[in-house]
Amino acid sequence: MIDQFLKRQAYIDPESPINVMSKLNYYWIMSEGFKLKRKPSNPEKIINFIGRIKGLKVSVGLFTYECDFVMLEDITSAID
């Protein structure tokens, strides 16, 4: 639940498949918009924004939450 998360900065771990951010960070990203970040070795490749997921159902124990996610970085190479 994003409403109950009170941490002031985003938890971004390149080794983790899920990155958590506060509601304030989320709204800042949504209001400022995404600025494309290009890879220095290959300027044609955009490296920070991957896509959006709306209405993803996440099960935690006996509860199911519907969440919206924004993928900012491709970490598929870190997942076995």
Backbone as a chain_set.jsonl record, in Angstrom:
{"seq": "MIDQFLKRQAYIDPESPINVMSKLNYYWIMSEGFKLKRKPSNPEKIINFIGRIKGLKVSVGLFTYECDFVMLEDITSAID", "coords": {"N": [[0.84, -1.174, 0.0], [0.82, 2.038, -1.005], [0.016, 4.349, 0.351], [0.619, 3.938, 3.06], [3.333, 3.931, 3.272], [6.019, 5.529, 4.574], [8.605, 6.388, 4.141], [11.113, 8.715, 3.144], [12.697, 8.733, 0.868], [13.357, 7.106, -2.248], [13.563, 3.554, -2.494], [15.827, 2.022, -4.196], [17.153, -0.653, -5.654], [19.437, -2.139, -7.642], [19.768, -4.898, -7.803], [17.404, -6.0, -7.05], [14.181, -7.221, -8.06], [12.005, -5.568, -7.659], [11.401, -2.187, -7.065], [10.877, 0.215, -4.568], [9.072, 3.161, -3.897], [8.238, 6.281, -2.33], [5.03, 7.938, -1.99], [5.331, 10.646, -2.442], [7.708, 10.754, -4.016], [6.73, 9.357, -6.238], [4.658, 11.086, -7.164], [6.243, 13.283, -7.764], [7.777, 12.327, -9.896], [5.691, 11.844, -11.695], [4.683, 14.473, -12.066], [6.903, 15.959, -12.971], [7.58, 14.536, -15.178], [9.061, 12.16, -17.458], [12.423, 12.159, -18.188], [14.333, 11.377, -20.856], [17.021, 9.169, -20.629], [19.984, 8.534, -22.077], [22.132, 5.91, -23.17], [25.602, 6.22, -22.769], [27.533, 4.816, -24.335], [26.015, 3.892, -26.427], [24.181, 5.977, -27.968], [21.639, 5.787, -29.115], [20.098, 4.137, -27.589], [17.68, 4.073, -25.05], [17.825, 4.159, -21.584], [16.537, 4.411, -19.047], [13.654, 4.426, -18.778], [11.248, 1.946, -18.993], [8.587, 0.916, -19.054], [5.01, 0.93, -18.224], [2.856, -0.459, -15.755], [-0.43, -1.105, -15.133], [-2.9, -1.759, -12.716], [-1.935, -4.181, -11.649], [-2.174, -7.198, -9.918], [-1.146, -7.959, -6.747], [-0.286, -10.444, -4.545], [-0.125, -10.811, -1.104], [0.386, -12.798, 1.442], [-2.743, -13.544, 2.683], [-4.014, -11.504, 1.443], [-4.876, -9.485, -1.409], [-3.629, -6.993, -3.436], [-4.256, -4.293, -5.626], [-2.12, -2.743, -7.769], [-0.316, -0.009, -9.268], [2.459, 0.246, -11.357], [5.582, 1.665, -12.33], [8.092, 1.04, -14.532], [11.424, 1.713, -14.363], [13.933, 0.897, -15.029], [15.747, -1.566, -16.755], [16.168, -4.667, -15.456], [16.459, -7.279, -16.085], [18.702, -8.78, -16.669], [19.861, -9.193, -14.207], [18.281, -11.017, -12.941], [17.966, -14.408, -12.28]], "CA": [[0.0, 0.0, 0.0], [1.667, 3.219, -1.114], [-0.402, 5.343, 1.331], [1.183, 3.663, 4.373], [4.795, 3.93, 3.181], [6.393, 6.864, 5.015], [10.021, 6.67, 3.884], [11.215, 9.938, 2.367], [13.423, 8.566, -0.385], [13.046, 5.861, -2.957], [14.443, 2.405, -2.284], [16.137, 1.505, -5.52], [18.213, -1.648, -5.564], [19.56, -2.752, -8.966], [19.725, -6.352, -7.71], [16.049, -6.417, -6.679], [13.23, -7.091, -9.168], [10.988, -4.559, -7.339], [11.901, -0.989, -6.413], [9.785, 0.853, -3.833], [9.247, 4.593, -3.706], [7.16, 6.911, -1.576], [4.013, 8.617, -2.785], [5.916, 11.924, -2.827], [8.581, 10.499, -5.168], [5.883, 8.97, -7.364], [4.011, 12.282, -7.695], [7.27, 14.131, -8.349], [8.078, 11.756, -11.214], [4.54, 12.061, -12.568], [4.529, 15.893, -12.387], [8.063, 16.402, -13.746], [7.669, 13.774, -16.414], [10.254, 11.35, -17.632], [13.444, 12.682, -19.077], [15.029, 10.228, -21.424], [18.439, 9.038, -20.312], [20.568, 7.706, -23.127], [23.356, 5.18, -22.826], [26.734, 6.925, -23.393], [28.212, 4.018, -25.358], [25.088, 3.714, -27.543], [23.23, 7.076, -27.777], [20.301, 5.481, -29.62], [19.392, 3.313, -26.615], [17.147, 4.737, -23.867], [18.102, 3.177, -20.542], [15.888, 4.525, -17.75], [12.218, 4.153, -18.756], [10.926, 0.713, -19.7], [7.156, 0.842, -19.31], [4.061, 1.111, -17.138], [1.927, -1.559, -15.495], [-1.581, -0.62, -14.374], [-3.832, -2.771, -12.234], [-1.281, -5.453, -11.354], [-2.631, -7.762, -8.653], [-0.041, -8.484, -5.956], [-0.778, -11.205, -3.396], [0.742, -10.843, 0.071], [-0.348, -13.608, 2.419], [-4.135, -13.771, 2.298], [-4.552, -10.285, 0.852], [-4.493, -9.15, -2.779], [-3.661, -5.555, -3.667], [-4.126, -3.877, -7.019], [-1.1, -1.697, -7.761], [0.209, 0.535, -10.512], [3.913, 0.296, -11.305], [6.332, 2.267, -13.422], [9.411, 0.412, -14.625], [12.391, 2.731, -14.729], [15.23, 0.351, -15.397], [15.68, -2.972, -17.142], [17.045, -5.458, -14.595], [16.276, -8.689, -16.421], [19.992, -9.471, -16.652], [20.209, -9.511, -12.815], [17.388, -12.067, -12.462], [18.359, -15.729, -12.801]], "C": [[0.885, 1.237, 0.0], [1.301, 4.251, -0.047], [0.269, 5.154, 2.683], [2.707, 3.708, 4.395], [5.295, 5.339, 3.462], [7.855, 7.225, 4.768], [10.133, 7.849, 2.927], [11.99, 9.797, 1.06], [13.105, 7.212, -0.995], [14.053, 4.782, -2.587], [14.674, 1.793, -3.651], [17.356, 0.605, -5.395], [18.33, -2.326, -6.919], [19.486, -4.272, -8.949], [18.324, -6.878, -7.417], [15.106, -6.271, -7.866], [12.15, -6.043, -8.914], [11.66, -3.401, -6.623], [10.72, -0.248, -5.81], [10.085, 2.333, -3.695], [8.047, 5.156, -2.967], [6.179, 7.578, -2.534], [4.54, 9.965, -3.28], [6.841, 11.766, -4.028], [7.771, 10.165, -6.413], [5.24, 10.202, -7.999], [5.021, 13.244, -8.308], [7.623, 13.632, -9.751], [6.93, 12.016, -12.178], [4.388, 13.529, -12.962], [5.685, 16.41, -13.246], [8.15, 15.707, -15.098], [8.977, 13.003, -16.49], [11.192, 12.044, -18.594], [14.244, 11.483, -19.573], [16.508, 10.273, -21.093], [19.029, 8.066, -21.322], [21.869, 7.073, -22.656], [24.537, 5.857, -23.519], [27.424, 6.128, -24.5], [27.342, 3.778, -26.589], [23.99, 4.767, -27.415], [21.816, 6.802, -28.297], [19.464, 4.703, -28.61], [18.975, 4.145, -25.402], [17.237, 3.746, -22.717], [17.273, 3.323, -19.271], [14.409, 4.15, -17.747], [11.916, 2.921, -19.601], [9.44, 0.643, -20.02], [6.325, 1.062, -18.068], [3.203, -0.122, -16.992], [0.8, -0.996, -14.656], [-2.449, -1.789, -13.966], [-3.216, -4.128, -11.981], [-1.743, -5.945, -9.992], [-1.459, -8.441, -7.96], [-0.621, -9.176, -4.735], [0.28, -11.221, -2.31], [-0.033, -11.578, 1.154], [-1.745, -13.91, 1.909], [-4.753, -12.581, 1.573], [-4.049, -10.106, -0.579], [-4.668, -7.65, -2.963], [-3.538, -5.292, -5.157], [-3.219, -2.659, -7.045], [-0.792, -1.233, -9.178], [1.718, 0.663, -10.355], [4.45, 1.038, -12.517], [7.706, 1.618, -13.404], [10.395, 1.438, -15.153], [13.702, 2.176, -15.258], [15.064, -1.121, -15.741], [16.679, -3.758, -16.307], [16.917, -6.942, -14.9], [17.597, -9.452, -16.413], [20.412, -9.862, -15.236], [19.364, -10.644, -12.252], [17.802, -13.383, -13.098], [17.195, -16.421, -13.462]], "O": [[1.637, 1.444, 0.952], [2.183, 4.967, 0.427], [0.473, 6.136, 3.396], [3.307, 3.536, 5.456], [5.031, 6.254, 2.682], [8.287, 8.305, 5.172], [9.334, 7.971, 1.998], [11.926, 10.694, 0.22], [12.639, 6.299, -0.314], [15.237, 5.057, -2.392], [13.799, 1.119, -4.193], [18.451, 1.061, -5.067], [17.405, -3.033, -7.321], [19.174, -4.883, -9.972], [18.083, -8.081, -7.526], [15.211, -5.298, -8.612], [11.444, -5.658, -9.846], [12.412, -3.613, -5.672], [9.682, -0.096, -6.454], [11.219, 2.719, -3.409], [6.965, 4.567, -2.983], [6.459, 7.756, -3.72], [4.237, 10.381, -4.399], [6.769, 12.559, -4.967], [8.082, 10.632, -7.509], [5.267, 10.358, -9.22], [4.701, 13.948, -9.266], [7.75, 14.426, -10.682], [7.153, 12.365, -13.338], [3.998, 13.81, -14.095], [5.468, 17.215, -14.152], [8.729, 16.239, -16.044], [9.877, 13.191, -15.672], [10.794, 12.463, -19.681], [14.758, 10.688, -18.786], [17.162, 11.302, -21.261], [18.612, 6.91, -21.403], [22.601, 7.641, -21.846], [24.496, 6.055, -24.733], [27.854, 6.706, -25.498], [27.859, 3.496, -27.67], [22.955, 4.487, -26.81], [20.886, 7.528, -27.945], [18.245, 4.616, -28.759], [19.797, 4.834, -24.798], [16.778, 2.611, -22.845], [17.302, 2.405, -18.451], [13.948, 3.584, -16.756], [12.281, 2.856, -20.775], [9.071, 0.339, -21.154], [6.854, 1.345, -16.993], [2.857, -0.765, -17.983], [1.044, -0.461, -13.574], [-2.708, -2.695, -14.757], [-3.907, -5.141, -12.088], [-1.709, -5.195, -9.016], [-0.855, -9.369, -8.496], [-1.369, -8.565, -3.972], [1.43, -11.592, -2.548], [-0.991, -11.045, 1.715], [-1.909, -14.469, 0.824], [-5.902, -12.652, 1.137], [-2.941, -10.522, -0.916], [-5.734, -7.103, -2.679], [-2.805, -5.985, -5.863], [-3.518, -1.649, -6.408], [-0.981, -1.966, -10.149], [2.197, 1.139, -9.326], [3.844, 1.033, -13.588], [8.401, 1.643, -12.388], [10.228, 1.969, -16.25], [14.491, 2.901, -15.864], [14.313, -1.836, -15.078], [17.888, -3.554, -16.421], [17.237, -7.776, -14.054], [17.604, -10.659, -16.173], [21.232, -10.764, -15.068], [19.688, -11.183, -11.193], [17.971, -13.465, -14.314], [17.34, -17.538, -13.957]]}, "num_chains": 1, "name": "protein.A"}
